[in-house]
Amino acid sequence: MVSSPDSTFVGSRSGFASLAVWNHLAQFSEEQQVRQAAAVLRIAEYTAERLRSLSVRLRERDEP
């Protein structure tokens, strides 16, 4: 998601997000994009596991 203020009329969309996606697709090959997606997935899986571990430890200490 591109962070920019929404200054469009209700029901219309800014073309900037589409341009940002196109720019990314144009800069990186399909193979590079697959590698990036796999790296992001690994980070997400690691983060989820760490949060689950933290949740267990907090529960053991009777903390919210």
Secondary structure, 3 states (H helix, E strand, C coil): CCCCCCCCCCCCCCCHHHHHHHHHHHHCCHHHHHHHHHHHHHHHHHHHHHHHHHHHHHHHCCCC
